């Protein structure tokens, strides 16, 4: 598991230590350092960087304490991002980003390793975009960008040239796409709902039945969704490394694990084959982490990290939900027992 951003980094590092020591069941963790955020931010929990040197010191501090990657956030400046990338790369660590103030093209030229949330948060076509300033005009660029457009072709070519991976997080955007048009809601399994705390369930139900007075998105969300799927397919066709995951927003369709399963299903809806979608969500992530010789696929000599599923997801992708046993380092964990242990508790803390 790659945490991909942290607001309680010591908690994540201590959790990793306890799991590795056998005190708690859990995955191997690649712990990301605190979000690398600029001086202005929505979030009081994040460090608010003031300069490239401040950024370098933060990266070096947390690299010394065992984090394995870093994530740049929405208001970071180009100079700060460059300082983070250089400092991380000196340690052999990678930097990803959920960007806004910095465009995808700028980040690729600076040497970033990965970009989160597909192409949804790219801001390069935003009107009035100023250097190092977040416009918060999400959807505008993607609404106007397709793989066939000059801007889309150039972006994909640049990303592939600079070996920048893209993380697809379709589940977190599925709700915006569905709710805007049909009145339907993201598909949430009963297992995911059962895992939630009462407060988390209440939040999910509120989002599903939120008042109509909330202003709609200014973007044509149906076009944005369609263009996202097309850009992901074109990126892979051009030789780009697409990986996948959910997002910790609290929405019920992205509960960890269940959100990953839904992401695989949505990749198939995006016209990837079931096998291609499974590879994106498994082996490609291992490739990005530089661990594909150990994990990510089933082969002699690799770690016995396996998921036993009832069914055949290569033919029916929804079978990825029918997990019976998870093996980690050759030790099997009964999935139903684990789910029962957290019933009604996800989101409690």
C-alpha positions in Angstrom: 0.0 0.0 0.0 1.3 3.5 -0.9 -0.3 6.1 1.3 0.1 8.9 -1.3 0.1 11.8 1.2 0.0 12.0 4.9 -1.3 14.3 7.6 -0.2 12.1 10.5 3.2 10.8 9.2 4.4 9.5 12.6 1.2 7.5 12.9 1.7 6.0 9.5 5.4 5.2 10.2 4.5 3.7 13.6 1.7 1.6 12.0 4.1 0.3 9.4 6.6 -0.6 12.1 3.9 -2.5 14.1 2.7 -4.4 11.0 6.3 -5.3 10.0 6.9 -6.5 13.6 3.8 -8.7 13.4 1.9 -6.8 16.1 -1.0 -6.0 13.7 -2.3 -7.5 10.5 -1.8 -5.3 7.5 -0.1 -4.7 4.2 3.4 -3.7 3.5 3.4 0.1 3.5 5.2 2.6 1.4 4.7 5.6 3.6 4.5 9.0 1.9 5.7 12.1 3.8 3.5 15.1 4.7 1.8 16.8 1.8 4.1 19.4 0.2 1.8 22.3 0.2 2.4 26.0 -0.6 2.0 29.0 1.7 -1.7 29.2 0.9 -3.9 26.1 1.7 -7.4 24.9 2.5 -6.0 22.5 5.0 -4.6 23.5 8.4 -3.1 20.0 8.9 -0.5 20.4 6.1 2.9 22.1 6.2 2.7 25.4 4.5 6.0 25.8 2.6 7.6 29.2 2.4 10.6 28.6 0.1 12.6 26.0 -1.9 15.0 25.7 1.0 12.2 25.1 3.4 10.9 22.4 1.0 14.3 20.7 0.8 14.7 20.6 4.6 11.2 19.0 5.0 12.0 16.3 2.4 15.4 15.5 4.0 13.9 15.4 7.5 11.2 12.9 6.6 13.5 10.9 4.3 15.8 10.4 7.4 12.8 9.0 9.3 11.9 6.4 6.7 9.3 7.8 4.4 9.6 6.3 0.9 7.9 9.0 -1.3 6.4 12.5 -1.3 3.3 14.1 -2.6 3.1 17.7 -3.8 -0.2 19.5 -3.4 -2.4 22.1 -4.9 -0.6 25.4 -4.0 3.0 24.4 -4.3 5.2 26.7 -6.5 7.4 25.5 -9.3 10.5 26.4 -7.4 9.4 24.5 -4.3 8.3 21.5 -6.4 11.7 21.4 -8.2 13.5 21.6 -4.8 11.4 18.6 -3.5 12.0 16.6 -6.6 15.8 17.2 -6.5 16.0 16.4 -2.8 13.9 13.2 -3.1 15.7 11.9 -6.2 19.1 12.3 -4.3 17.7 9.8 -1.8 16.3 7.5 -4.6 12.7 8.5 -3.6 9.9 9.5 -5.8 7.5 12.5 -5.9 3.9 12.4 -7.1 1.4 15.3 -7.1 -2.2 16.4 -6.9 -1.5 19.7 -8.6 -3.2 22.9 -9.5 -0.8 25.8 -9.2 1.7 23.8 -11.4 0.4 22.4 -14.7 1.1 18.9 -15.8 3.4 20.1 -18.5 5.4 22.1 -16.0 5.6 19.3 -13.6 6.8 16.9 -16.2 9.6 19.2 -17.3 10.6 19.6 -13.6 11.0 15.8 -13.3 8.0 14.7 -11.3 7.5 10.9 -11.2 3.7 10.6 -11.1 0.6 12.7 -11.3 -2.5 11.8 -9.3 -6.2 11.7 -10.3 -5.7 11.0 -14.0 -6.1 14.2 -16.1 -8.9 15.7 -14.0 -6.8 18.3 -12.1 -4.6 19.6 -14.9 -4.9 23.3 -15.2 -2.9 24.2 -18.3 -5.8 25.5 -20.4 -7.5 27.5 -17.6 -8.2 31.1 -18.7 -6.3 33.6 -16.7 -4.0 31.0 -15.2 -1.1 32.7 -13.5 2.3 31.0 -12.7 2.3 29.3 -9.4 -1.3 30.1 -8.6 -4.1 27.6 -8.2 -7.2 28.5 -10.2 -9.5 25.9 -8.6 -11.2 25.7 -12.0 -11.2 21.9 -12.1 -12.7 20.4 -15.2 -12.1 23.4 -17.5 -8.9 22.0 -19.1 -10.2 18.4 -19.4 -13.5 19.6 -20.9 -11.5 21.1 -23.7 -8.8 18.4 -24.1 -9.0 15.2 -26.0 -6.4 12.8 -27.2 -6.9 14.1 -30.7 -6.4 17.7 -29.8 -3.0 19.3 -30.3 -2.8 20.0 -26.5 -3.8 16.4 -25.7 -1.3 14.9 -28.1 1.5 17.2 -26.8 0.7 16.4 -23.2 0.7 12.7 -23.6 3.9 12.8 -25.7 5.6 14.9 -23.0 4.5 12.7 -20.1 5.7 9.5 -21.9 9.0 11.2 -22.9 9.7 12.1 -19.3 8.6 8.8 -17.9 5.8 10.3 -15.8 3.3 7.8 -14.5 -0.4 8.7 -14.2 -2.6 7.4 -11.3 -6.2 6.7 -12.3 -8.6 7.4 -9.5 -11.9 7.0 -11.3 -14.1 6.0 -8.3 -13.7 9.4 -6.6 -15.0 11.2 -9.7 -17.7 8.7 -10.7 -20.2 10.3 -8.4 -19.8 13.7 -10.0 -20.3 12.2 -13.4 -23.4 10.2 -12.5 -25.1 12.6 -10.2 -25.0 15.5 -12.6 -26.9 13.7 -15.3 -29.1 10.8 -14.5 -29.9 11.3 -10.8 -28.2 8.0 -10.1 -25.4 7.5 -7.5 -22.1 5.7 -7.4 -22.4 2.0 -6.8 -21.6 1.2 -3.2 -21.5 -2.5 -2.2 -23.2 -3.7 1.0 -19.8 -4.9 2.3 -18.4 -1.4 2.1 -21.5 0.1 3.7 -21.4 -2.4 6.5 -17.8 -1.5 7.3 -18.6 2.2 7.8 -19.2 3.9 11.1 -22.7 5.4 11.6 -21.2 8.8 11.0 -19.6 7.7 7.8 -22.8 6.2 6.6 -24.7 9.4 7.4 -22.1 11.4 5.4 -22.5 9.1 2.4 -26.3 9.3 2.5 -26.2 13.1 2.8 -24.0 13.3 -0.3 -26.4 11.1 -2.2 -29.4 13.2 -1.2 -27.8 16.6 -0.9 -30.0 19.7 -1.5 -30.6 20.7 -5.1 -29.7 24.3 -4.1 -26.0 23.3 -4.2 -24.6 25.0 -7.4 -23.9 22.6 -10.2 -20.4 22.3 -11.6 -19.5 24.9 -14.2 -18.0 22.3 -16.4 -19.8 19.8 -18.6 -19.1 16.9 -16.3 -20.3 14.3 -18.9 -17.7 15.6 -21.4 -15.1 15.7 -18.7 -15.7 12.1 -17.7 -15.7 11.0 -21.4 -12.4 12.8 -22.1 -10.8 11.4 -19.0 -11.4 7.9 -20.1 -10.2 8.6 -23.6 -7.0 10.3 -22.3 -6.2 7.4 -20.0 -6.6 4.9 -22.9 -4.5 7.1 -25.2 -1.8 7.5 -22.6 -1.5 3.7 -22.2 -1.5 3.2 -26.0 1.4 5.7 -26.3 3.5 3.7 -23.8 2.6 5.5 -20.6 2.5 3.8 -17.2 -1.0 4.0 -15.8 -1.5 2.9 -12.2 -4.7 2.9 -10.1 -6.1 3.6 -6.7 -9.0 5.2 -4.8 -8.8 8.5 -2.8 -9.3 9.2 1.0 -12.2 11.6 0.7 -14.6 9.8 3.0 -17.1 9.1 0.2 -18.5 5.6 0.5 -17.5 4.6 -3.0 -13.8 5.0 -2.1 -13.5 3.0 1.1 -10.0 1.5 0.8 -10.1 -1.9 -0.8 -13.6 -1.6 -2.0 -12.6 1.6 -3.8 -9.7 -0.3 -5.5 -12.1 -3.0 -6.7 -14.5 -0.3 -8.1 -11.5 1.3 -9.8 -10.8 -1.9 -11.7 -14.4 -2.2 -12.8 -14.4 1.4 -14.1 -11.2 0.8 -16.1 -13.1 -1.9 -17.9 -16.0 0.5 -18.5 -13.3 2.7 -20.0 -12.7 0.0 -22.6 -9.6 -1.6 -21.1 -9.9 -5.4 -21.2 -10.4 -7.1 -17.8 -6.8 -8.4 -17.9 -5.5 -5.0 -18.8 -7.4 -3.4 -16.0 -6.2 -5.9 -13.4 -2.6 -5.4 -14.6 -2.9 -1.6 -14.3 -4.1 -2.0 -10.7 -1.5 -4.6 -9.7 1.7 -5.1 -11.7 1.9 -1.5 -12.9 1.9 -0.2 -9.3 4.8 -2.6 -8.5 6.6 -1.3 -11.6 6.2 2.3 -10.4 7.5 1.4 -7.0 10.5 -0.5 -8.5 9.3 -3.7 -6.8 8.0 -5.6 -9.8 10.7 -8.3 -9.3 9.1 -9.1 -5.9 5.4 -8.4 -6.2 2.6 -7.4 -8.7 2.2 -10.6 -10.6 2.2 -14.4 -10.0 5.6 -15.9 -10.9 8.1 -18.3 -9.5 10.5 -16.5 -7.1 8.1 -13.6 -6.3 6.6 -13.0 -2.9 3.6 -15.1 -2.1 1.3 -12.1 -2.0 -1.9 -13.4 -3.6 -5.6 -12.7 -3.7 -7.9 -15.7 -3.9 -11.2 -14.8 -5.7 -14.3 -16.9 -6.3 -15.0 -16.5 -10.0 -13.1 -15.5 -13.0 -12.5 -11.7 -13.3 -10.8 -12.1 -16.6 -14.2 -12.8 -18.0 -16.5 -11.1 -15.5 -14.7 -8.1 -13.9 -17.2 -7.8 -11.0 -15.8 -11.0 -9.6 -12.9 -9.0 -8.2 -15.3 -8.2 -5.4 -15.5 -11.9 -4.4 -12.3 -12.0 -2.3 -12.1 -15.1 -0.1 -8.4 -15.2 1.1 -5.5 -12.7 1.0 -2.0 -14.1 1.2 0.7 -11.8 2.4 4.3 -13.3 2.5 2.7 -16.7 2.3 0.4 -16.3 5.3 -3.4 -16.5 4.5 -5.9 -14.1 6.0 -9.6 -14.9 5.9 -11.3 -11.9 4.2 -14.7 -12.4 5.9 -13.1 -12.5 9.4 -11.1 -9.3 8.7 -14.3 -7.5 7.4 -16.2 -8.6 10.5 -13.5 -7.2 12.7 -14.0 -3.7 11.3 -17.8 -3.8 10.8 -19.3 -0.4 11.7 -15.9 1.1 12.5 -14.4 2.5 9.2 -14.3 6.3 9.7 -14.6 6.0 13.5 -11.2 7.6 14.2 
